[in-house]
């Protein structure tokens, strides 16, 4: 991992956004910040019912920062799989 990439990762607890995740219209990367882990998971569950997503991912807490964070990838052109 490059030094600049590591600085972003260590500061946010999140991997950098890669171009492949935004390579077409309709693809989105959603960074979720919530008061607690349960709220972040509830938001991901709701988004998963709206669009095709990467699924409910891990929720992270960054030391020294309030709340919990998560990332989800979605394709707004597609409905969720049944």
HELIX and SHEET records of a PDB file:
HELIX    1   1 UNK A    3  UNK A   12  1                                  10    
HELIX    2   2 UNK A   19  UNK A   22  5                                   4    
HELIX    3   3 UNK A   37  UNK A   50  1                                  14    
SHEET    1   A 3 UNK A  27  UNK A  34  0                                        
SHEET    2   A 3 UNK A  68  UNK A  75 -1                                        
SHEET    3   A 3 UNK A  52  UNK A  53 -1                                        
END                                                                             
